[in-house]
Amino acid sequence: MLKKVLLCGLGGAVALTVGILLGHFGIKQGSTSPECVQDVDESVIAQFLAEVDNNQIQENLRQLTKVPHMATTAGDEETVKYMLKRWQDPDSGLDDAWREEYMVFLSFPDEKTPNRVSVVSPNGTAIFTVSEKEKPYTPDQEDPAVVQPYAAYSPAGNAKGKLVYANYGTMEDYTLLSKTVNLNNTIAIVKYGGAGRQAKAINGALFGVIGVLVYTEPKDINDNKMSDSSQTYPHSWYLPPTGVERGSYSSDFGDLLTPYLAAKEDTYRIPESDIKGIPPIPTQPIGFLDAYSLICELDGSPAPETWQGAFNCTYNFGGPGFKATSSFASSDVQMDIYNKGELRNSSNVMGVIRGSVEPDRYIIYGNHRDSWVHGAIDPSSGTAVMLEITRVLGKMVKAGRWKPRRSIIFGSWGAEEFGLIGSTEYAEEYYSKLRARTVAYINVDISVFGNATLQAQASPAAQSLVLTAAKQVKIPNKDSSVYDNWIQYSNRTSPTHGIIPNVGFLTGAGSDYAAFMHFLGITSMDISHAYDRSKTNARTYPAYHTAYDTFDYASKYIDPGFTSHQTVARTAGNVLLRLSDSLLLPFNSTDYAESLEQYLNTALKNFGSTLAQKKISVEPLSNAVAKFRAATNRLNELILNSNFKKESPLKARSINDQLMLLERAFLDPQAFPDKYGYRHVIWTSRTSGVPTFPGLADAFDQAMTSGLQKDWNQVHRQLSIVAQAIQGAAYTLVDVI
């Protein structure tokens, strides 16, 4: 490796500093080493695409889903060992692979005392009890390691009260309900969707609710299908009546006891009582069969049409409580929740292919390993794809056929389902190194939701890269590209490119890209394959986070033949190779400018006149976006007028640093003090429905609601924050001071 670095050094220069050796490439007098100017080899990409095997992916998934592998369980440890075995294989493994340990705070139900929800009569007799387990249809669903459905991080406790129906449990829903029903000491039943899991209980507690039941509404997930005798799994992909979506009921990502610190054994931990963003009251998810039995017996006035669902009854608000004519009349709902928090050792499995020219520049490819049960789709579809990518690349490396220009790091993250813990702890532990050296992060979590089309979310800088890869990958058994297929399902009109596939923005913390994008400011992307949304109203694949997410379900109803998995592997692998091998990083700052202009136009349209009345000038924001556009134009001109293969490698390295660090320029650690881990002023999460700069949009909504001057001051502050961040990003694209 030293020899390769020296070949790129300034020949004969005796006093080169260590910083230059690490940070820059030099040239020999009158010549440049061929290794310094190697560019992406299209023949390598073609070879990679040809070798990605759908049958190998299918076998990967079969192995990964043999047992339930919830984080830190025995099944999880088996999966850790399997990943290490694959990545340490002498013929197809990586240069190195290892495990990294974190001591993290997780939440589990009590195995000896299961959570219980029942309807109790006035004399205390249980006259109806909610199912504690899901109905099994195949042997793997009877595995004793299948965890009882529960709400992770819900507190233990006993709550008894009259039942009310609160739609999705948003603040707006509870506000409307409270105008009709006294919510003090009630139990609320709500649907998944509309608000974060934890928010349903946090919001309800503000209105006096003492417990929350959460169910999956068949109208939202099953296209109204409810019968397991003919309509739902095992007859189709739809969720069976007793299916329950498990999940983490926490708003923050990362270990909850060690915010901004890696959760090592001796790390300082805050008191459990100081944890924020988790339910303050007992919470429990249930199946829609049990929800049907409860909701259809509720008294009170009918809920609005938008609150109605698939059950063949009118969804009433609740009296509170049940109808006088019901067998549940005068009865309460009793919740007995026995969840407990525990410190557990959780493992990340890491692997690396070392770069041959710029080993100190990292492309990170990640997917979490843990699941709620067998997790065939979430997350093992992504792990199966990652293992196939590493198999093909590992064979090429071991055979001496290829070596990347930059280093590639693979991460199999632990405990993601509890709040993106493994990836966040990794980001916190290696914060300085990752910020200084990481070029991009590729996330493939659920690789296949369905078999219709590719879908992607990404930083605008990476949009063109994803589209380039999609154009090159062919749909298996068809004479069309992934790009051509994608544009038929989801497209938008770009002022620069015309009609193109719609690449979404990474505006929240839906998967392991969160710490990389929002906390570290690393250009990130998330790639998957989706179902045809014109043919179903399902908000996600119906078996999500249930015991039915098995190999049988995936192979029969999600991707028979595993060709969609193969498509994702080829596309994500293509992106990976271009990032690791391109002489000049394949990022496009012009696309970033276009996205900022889109956000600016939306802000002016929705907020402009009101801000003018409040004497808050939007001119600084408009000027900043214009400066950013001008800076991208100058950078593009410099790139077009350069011949990087003949000029000093320092020039390519310098421009690459600008492109790599562009995302970092949008970070402001002080912008959102109440949002853990969110520092990116363009893509942080927002509660506003206006798709524009999130800090500005949320502050504007608050000020319009309250009318208080202090809130309008916050609008001004957020406008200044985003304007200065954009202007600062523009400055980073200038070649010299």
N, C-alpha and C positions, 0 to 999 in steps of 0.2 A: 504494500500500500504506500509506504514511504517513497519507493521508487517512482510510483505513478504520480504522487504529489510533486516530487522534485522535477519530473519531466514537464510539469506545468509551471514550474517556478522560473524566476528570472536567472538564467544561466550566468554563472560567474559573479553574482552579487553576494558578497561575503556577509554583509550585515543585514540580511533580511530579518525583520522582526517576527516574533512568534504570532503576533496578531495578523500580519499579512499572510503567513503560512496557513493559518486557520481560516482566514476570512476572504482571501482573494486568490485568484490565479494569476500567475505571471506568464511570461513568454521567454523563450530563448532568443538570443540575438539573431534576428533575421529568420526565425522559424517558429512554428507553433506545433506542439505535439498533436498527432492525430486524435489521441484520446481526449484532449481538451475540447475539441470541436466536434466530437461525435454527436450526432443528432438522432432523433427517433428513427428506428429502422422499421419501415413498413413491412418488410418481409418477416420480421420477428412478430409483429402484430398479427399478420396473416397466419403464421404458424401457431400462435397462441389460440386464435379463434378456431382453427381447425382441430386443435387437440382438446378443447373443452367438451366434455362428454356428459350427456344427460343421464346416461346409465350410472356413471360414477356418482353424480349428484344424488340420484335416487338411492343408491346404496349408502351414501353418507347420511341421508335423512333417516333411513331405516335404522342405522346404528345409533344415531343421536337420540332417537325417540323410543328406545327399548324400555326405558324406565322413566318415571317422573323425575325431574331434576330441578326442583325449586332451590333457590340459592342457599348454599351452605349445608345442604342435606347430603346423604350418602350418594344419591343419584347425581348430584352436582359434582361431587368428587370423582365419580366414575367418568364424567364428561371431561373434567380437567385432565385426567390421565389419558383419555382418548385423544384430546387435542395435542398434548405433549408427544404422544407416540407418533402421531401423524407428522408433526413439525420437526421431529428429531429423526425421521426415517432416513437411512443412509442413501437411498436412491431418489427420493422425491421430497425430502424435507428442506428446511430452511438453513441458513448459515448458523443460526443459533436459536434456541427456544428455551424459555424458562417461565417460572410462575412468580408472581408478586403478591404478597399477602397484605390484607388490611383487616383491622378489627372494627367491625361496623355494627351499628344499632339497627336491628331488624325487629319485626313484629310478627308474632305467630299466634294461632289459636291454641288453646290448651287441649292436648290430645286426650287427656283423661276426662276432661269436663267440656264437652262440645258446646258451642254457642247454641242458644235455643231461643226461638221466637214462637209465641203462642197467643191464642185468643183465650182469655180467662173470663169466666162468668163472675157475677157479683160475689158468689160464695168462694171464689178462688180456684174453681175447677178449670182445668185446661180442656176446652171443647174443640180446639183446632190447633194443630202444631205444624209449623213450616218444615218442609223436608230438610234434613241436615246434610244429605248427600244427593248428588245427581244420579238419575236412573242410568244404570249401565246397559249398553247395547253390544259391546264387544268385551273380550276378556281384559284388555289393557285398562279399561275404565273401572275394573274391579280391583286394580292394584292397591294394596293397603297403603302405599305411599301417596295416593291421591289425597291432597289436602282438602279438608272441609272448606267450602266457600266461606270467605270472611273478608272483612275490610281491614287491610293492613294499616296499622297505626291508629285505628279506632281504640278509644280507651275501654278498659273493662268497666263493667257497671251493670246495674239493674234499673230498668226504666219501665214504668207502667202508666199508660194513659189512653185517652180516646184517640182513635185514628183519624187523620185528615189526609187528603190528597193534594200535593203541592206541585204537580206537573214536573218540571225539571229541577226544581229547587233553586232557581235563581232568585236574586233579590227582588226582581220584578214579580216573580211568581208568588213569593211569600207576602209581598206587599199587597198584591191583589187579594190573596186568600185572607189576609188579616182584616180586610175591610168587611168580610162576611162572617168570619169565624174567629172566636177567641182562641188563640193558639197556645196560650199558657198551659204547660204540663201535657201537651199532646205528643203523639207519635206521628211523624209525617212519613208517608210513602211517596217516593219520587221515582222518576224515570232516569236512566242513564242518558247522558247527552245534555247539551245546553249550558252546562257549567261543569267545572272540574269536580272530580269525585268528592274531594274534601270540602269544597265550597257548599255542597248541598247541606252538610251538617253545620258548618260555620255560619252560613246564612240563617238556617232555621233556628239556631240557638239564640240569635239576636231577637227573635220574635217569641221566645218562650218555649220553643219546641225542645223536648227532652230526649228524643231518640229518633233515628231516621232509618227507614228501610229503603233499599234501592233495588229496582228491578229493570230488566231489559224489555222494553215495549216492543211487541211483535210488529207493530206498524213501522217502527224505526229500523228494525233489523231483519225482519222475516217476510216483508211484503204481505203482512197480515196472516201468514201461514202459522197454524198452531197445533195441528194434529200429528202426533208421532206414529199414528197407524198408517199414514200415507203421505204426509206433506213434509215433515221435518226429518232430520237425520235419524236413522240411517238410510232414508229414502231420498234425501237431497242434501244440499249444503246448509239448509236452514236449522236454526237453533231449536233443540227439543224443549218441551215445556218445562222441564226441571233444570235446564241449563242455567248456570249462574256465572256472571262475569266477576272474577276476582280482580283485585287491583290495589295499588298503593294509594292511600288517601292522604297524600301530603302534597303541598304546593311547591316546596323547595326541592332542588335536586342535589344529590350528594349525601354523604352521611350526616344525619341530622344533629349529631352531638359534637361534630368537629367542623363547623363552618369555616371555610377558607384554610383549613389545615388538613393534611393527609392523615387519615385515620389509622395511624400506627398504634401499637399496643400501649406505648407510654405517652401518646398525645393527650394534651389537655382536652377535657370534655366538659361541655356545659351541662348544668343539671337538666334532667329530663323535663322538669317543670317549665324550663325556659324555651322548649321547642315551640316554634310557631308554625302556623299553616297546616295543622292537623285537626281532626274533629274534636270538639270539646265535649261531645255527647256520644253515647253508644250508637254505633252505626253497623248495619249488616246488609249485605246483598242477598237477594232471594230470587228464585225462578219465577217466570211469568205465570206458571200454573198456580202457584200460591198467591201471587199478586192478583190474579183473576178472582180467586176466592174472597180476597179482602176488599178489593175496589168495588166489585159489583154489589157488595152489601152495604156500602156507605150511604149514610143519610145526607141531608142537606140539599142545597140548591145545585142545579147542574153546573158543572164547570164550563168555561167557554169552549167553543167549537175547536179552537186550536189546541186545547188540552185533551181532547177526546182521542181514543186509541182504537185498537183492533178488537177489544172484548165486546161481546154482543150484549152490552148493557150501557147505560149512561154513566159516565164518570162524574160522580158528584163530589162536591168539596168535602163532605163529611159534616155531621151535625154540630160539633164534632162527634164522631162515633158512628155506629151502625143504625140501620133502619129499625123502627119498632117492630116491623113485620119479619125481620131477619132472625134466623136461629142464633145470631150473634148479638141480639138486642141487649142493650145495657152493659155489654161486655167491653173490657179493655184489651189492648194489645200489650203483652208483657215481653220485654227484651232482657235476656240474661246473657251478657257478653263476657267472655273470659280470656280475651286476648292478653298477651304479655310481651313486653319488650325484652330483648336479649342482645348482649354483645356476642357476635359470632365472627369467626375467621372466614373471610371471603377472598377468593383467589381470582386474579387476572392471569390469563395465559398470554405471554408475549412471544413474538417471533420476529426475526429480522433477516432481510437480505441486504448485505452491506453494499453501498454504492462504490463504484470503481473510480469515479472522478470527483464527485462532490459528496463524499460520505457524510459530511456534516449538514446535509440538507435532507429533511425527512418527508416522505409521503406516508401518511398513516391511514391504514385501512382497518376499520373496526366493526364489530358486531357483538352484541351480548350473547352470553351462553345460557344463562339461567332462564327457567320458564316457570309458570305457575303449576302446570302439570306436565304432560308430555311435550307440549309446545312444538308441534310439528311445523306450524306456520310461524308462530311467534315464540322463539326467535330462530328455530332450527332450520327453517328454509334459508335464512341468511347465513347461518353457520355452514350449511351444506354447500352453498355457493362459494363461501370463502375458502373452504377446504379444497374445493376443486380448483380454484384459482391458484392456491399455494401448491397444489400437486403439480399442475402444469408448469408453473414458473420454477418450482423446486427442481423438477426433472431437467429443465433447460439449464439451470445453474450448475447442477451436479454433473451434467454432461459437458460442461464448458461451452455451451452454445450461446450463452447470453449472460450478461451481468449488467445491472442497471447503472445508469449514471449517478443517480441519487439513491440514498438508502430507503428501503421500504420497511416500515414497521407494521406488523399485524397485531391487533389486540382482540382477544376474546374476553370481553368484560364480564365481571361477576356482579351479581345483585342489581342488575339494571331494573328489574321489575319493581324493586322497592324505592326507586327514585334515581335512576341513572348513577348508581353509586360507584361501580368499578371504574368507569371512564372518568368521572369527576374526581375521584381520589387520585387517579393517575395524573390528571391535569394539575391538581394541586401539588402533588409531590414533585413533579418535574416542571413546574411552572416556568422557571427562568429559561431552562434549556429548550422547552417546546416553543415558547414565544420567540426565542432567538433563531431557531433552526427549522421549524416546521413550515413546509410549503403549503400543504393542503391536508384535509381530512375527508376520507370517503366513508360514508356510513351505509351499510346494507343490513338492515335489521330484519323486518319482514320482507324477504326478497320477492315473495309472490302472494299478493292478495287474491289474484285471479288471472285468467289466461287471455285477456283481451289486448292490453296495450302497456307499453312502458309508461312510467310516470317518474318524475324527479322534482326535487326541491334543491335549490342551490343558491349560493351567493351569485349575484349577477356576473361577477368576474369569471365564474366557471360555466356560465350558460353555454357559450359557444363550444367549449370543450366537450360537454355532454352531448350536444347536438352533432358535433363532428363524429363522435364515437357511434351515435345512433344511426348516422348515415352509412357507416361502414359495416354494421352488423346486419346480417340478413335474418328474416323471420324463418325459422326452421320449416322446411317443406313448402316454402312459398317463394315466389320470385319478387319479393319486395323487401325494402329495408325496414328496420325498426323505426326509423325516422318517418318514412312514408305512412306506416301504419299508425304511429303515434299522432301525427298531425290530423288524422281523420277523427280521432276520439277527443282530442283536447288541443285547441290552438288559440292563438291570439295574434293581433296585428301589431307588429313592431314598426315604429317610424323608420328604423334603420334597415331591418331585414325583410319587411313585408310579413306575410303570414308564416308563422313558425309554430312548432309545438309549444305548449305552455309549460314553462319551467317555473314552478312555484318558488316563493321565498321561504327561508327558514326563520319564521317569525316567532316560534315558540320553543318549547323544550319537549318535543314529542319522542325523542330518542337520543342516542348517545352523542349526537353532534352538538348538543347543547353546550357542554363545557368548552368544546373547541371553538365554536362560533361565537358564543355570547360572552364567555369568560376570558378566553385567550385571544380572540380575534383572528382565528385561523380560517382561511377560505375553506368552506365546507360544502358538502353535497350529500344528498340522500337519494338512493336509487332503488326502485322496486318495479314490480309488474302488477297491474290492476285489473279489476273486472270492468265490464261495460256498465257504467253508471246510468246509461239510458234505459237499461233493462231491469234495474232493481233500485229500491230506495235504501238498501242496506248501508248504514253509516260506516261499517267495516265488515270484514268477513264474519259470518254469524257465530262461529264457534270460538271467537276471540276470548282468551283467558278462561276457557272452560275445560272440563275433562274430555270434551269431544274433539279437541285440537290434537288429533293423532295422525300417525302415518296413514292409516286407512282413510281418514277424512281428506288428507292432503292429496293422496294419490287418486282418489275417486272423484273428488268434487272441485278441488282447487286447480290442480295441474296434472291431469292424466298424461303420462308420457314424459313429464318433467322438461318439456321444451321451453316453457316460460322461465323456469329456473336457469336453463342453459342460456337463454337470451339475456337474462340479467347478468350472469357470470361473464358472458362475452362483452357486454356493454361496460360493466363496471371494470372488468379487466383491461379493456381498451383504454378507458380513462386513466387507470392506474399506470399503464405503460407509457402513455403520453406524458403524464406528469413526471414520471421517474426518468425518462430518457430524452425529452425535448431539450435541445440546446437553450432555446429561449422558452420560458414557461408559457404554456398555452392559455394564459389568462387574457381577458379582453376588458380593459378599463372603460372602453366606449359603452359597452353594455351596462356598466355600472352607472355611467352618466345618464343613460336613457332611463334607468329605473329611478334615479334621483329626480329627474325631470317629471316623471310620471307622478311620483309622490308630491312634488311641489305643486303641480297643476291641481291635484286633488285637494291639497291643503288650501290653495287660493280659492278654489271653487266653493269649498265648504265653510271656510273660516274667514276668508278675506274681508268681506264687508263688515262683519262683527268686530274683527280685530282693528279695522280702521276706525270704527266708532269708539273703541276703547283706547285709541291712540297708541296701538302697538304696531309698529312698522314691520311689515314682512320683507322689506327691501333687503335687509342683511341676508335673509335666507335665499332670496332670489339671486342676489349677487354671488353668494357662495356656490350655488349650483352652477351658475354661469362660469365662474372661475374653474370649477371642477371640469366642466366640459372643455374649456380652453386648454386645460392642462392635459387632458386625455388626447386632444388633437395634436398637441406638441409632442407628446410621447409617441404617438402612432407615427408621426412624421419622422421622428428619430429612428424608430424601428425600421420603417420602410427604406430609409436611406442608409442603412447599415448592412455590412456584409460580415456577419459574425464569424463565419468560418475563416475569414482572412484577417480580421482585425484582432486586437488583443482580447483574450478571453475575459480580461477584466471588464470589458464593456458589457458583455452578456451578463456577467455576474452582477454588475451594478444595476442593470435594468431589472434583472430577476429579483434582486433585493427590493426594488421599488414595488414590483408586482406582488411579491410575497408579503410585504409589510403593509400593503394598502388597507387590508381589512383591519389591521391593528389600529390604523389611524382614526377609525370611527369609535374607538373605545373611550369611555369616560367613566372612571370608577365612582365619581360622585353624582352621576346623573340620576340614578335610581336607587337611593339608599335603602328603600324598603323592599327591593326585589333582589333576593339572593342570587348572585352569579350573573346577573344581567348587567352588562356594561356597554353593549353595542347600541348606539343611539339610533341606528337605522332599523335594526331587526329585532329589538327586544319585544317581548310579548306586550299585547295591548288589550284593554277591555273595550275600547271604542270600536264601533262598527265601521268607522271611516278608515279605509285602507291608505294610510299615510304615515308620516313620521310618528311613531308610537307615543313618545313622551309628550309631544305637542297635542296629539289627538286626545289622549286621556286627560291631560290638564284642561283642555278646552271643554270636554264633556263635564268635568267637575265644576268648572267655573260657571258654565251655563246652568247647571243644576242648582248651585248654591247662590250665585250672584255676588259672592263675597269678593272684596277687593284683593284679599290675600290669595285667593285662588286665581284671579286674573294676573296677579304678580307671578304666580307659578307658570302661567301660560307664557308670559314674557320670558321667564327664565328658561323654560324648555325650548322656546324658539331660539334663544341665544345659544343654548348648548348645541343644538343640532346644526345651526348655521356655522358656528365656529369649528365643529367637528368636520363638516364638509369642506370648509375652507382649509383646515389643517391637512385633510386628506389630499386636497389639490396641491398643496405645497410639496407633499412627498413625491408627487409625480414629476416634479421639476428636476432636471438632470443635475443642475448645480444650484448653489444658493441664490 
